[in-house]
Amino acid sequence: MFNRLSILFFLYRSKINSRDETPIYCRITLKGKRKQFACGIFIKETDWIVKHSKVDEHVNDSKYINDRIKSIRTGLMKSFALLEKRHEHIGIQQVYEQFSGNTIEIKTLLKTFDYHVGQIGELVGRDYSQATYGKFVLIQKHVSEFLYKEYRMKDISLADLKLGFLQDFEHYLKTIKRHNQNTVNKTIERVKKIVNIAVAHGWLANDPFALFRKKQYIKEVVFLDNNELLLLEGKQLADRLEGVRKFFLFSCYTGLAYHELSTLTRSHLKKDKNGWLWIEMIRKKTKRPISVPIIPKAMQILKSCNYLPSAETIFNPISNQKLNAYLKELAVECAINKHLTHHVARKTFATTVLLNNDIPVDVASFLLGHSKVSTTEEFYAKVQKDRVVAHLSKFI
């Protein structure tokens, strides 16, 4: 009953007029909140039947008055039912506004995107990266295109969202956009986040996508083993590829992501009390501090880079796109039959350098700068099979 609308008609005795007539008022109650308003009718107090909230039928104009009361009750119930159907946040004021014919803004999916994207935009550089902002802008564009192509709609009310909408959108991303399952899953998660924001603000009563289950996607982990690292280290290369090799190998031995390695300066290098050199910086993706010891092979690369000028980055700047193009060429030169990207270096650090040397998962998580240990555990699980085979081969 707490979430049902209660309607009561009564005489407001303190507002009796000069003709000794009392106004009829309506009081609506919802979720413990009350609102009352005048019905625009005055009657003699003796003509009012309290039990039935109506005027005695023997009174002149009783039919008009009772029909008016009935009409108000019906209108209020219809307004409440309409708001319920929309799954809108239903408050006492919203019911009254709907009943009175005042315009109530209909919340939509793309308007909710606008709201969240606007908030992210204001916090870029503080709580969010430019990349995160760009991803939500792109996903909003995908949703807008999907709505028009599949439903011939420019937008959709939050109240009209059903589980089938997300299922259709998933199909659209796979067939029209040709996205792989991993990309589809990430896109779906961000759309669900928008809907959760709507629920949190009371624009939607329940999450229509709560029963959606994303399809499992196990992405192949690409990394270099010890032999491939030796191939890469020992190959004679042209000068234009030498800098790329150092950049890539340093990540293989430190696990630094592209952004962190691109911005690495001497100020990030700290010595501990035992004289061991560490890299200390904030990881852009997770906003978490990372501390990575510089192992001997990484130190050799560092010394060859002449890293003394503190105002400049240690490695020459290169775009991620150009770097990956050079890495493709580097793989051919070294006869490494794998698709090399800079991220492969980070996976190599996690696998060949850490896991294969029995580094505990919590330590690895710290060195990799993961926001959750479960992220590291999930990665370790993917490569565990190869490790088991490697260990058992010693006994064969």
ZIZI-V664169 format. One line per field, one symbol per residue. phi: phi as a letter, one per 20 degrees, with the letter a starting at -180 (. if undefined). A space follows every 50 residues. Layout:
phi=???
This chain:
phi=.fededccdbeeffdfefemddfeddddcblndcbcbfemcdbfgfeeef gdlbegfeegmfffffffffffffffffffffffffmffddfffffffff nffdfefcffffggffffffgfdfnddcefffgfffffffffffffgffe dlceabfgfefcgfffffffffffeeelefffffgfffgfffffffffff enebfcefdgefcfffcdefedbeegffffgffeffcfgfefffffgfff ffdcmffgffffdfcffeeceefeneececbdfffdmdfcccfefgfffg ffffelefffedffdffbffffgfffffffffgeleebeecfffffffff efeegfdmfgfffffffemffcfffffffgffdfffffffffffde
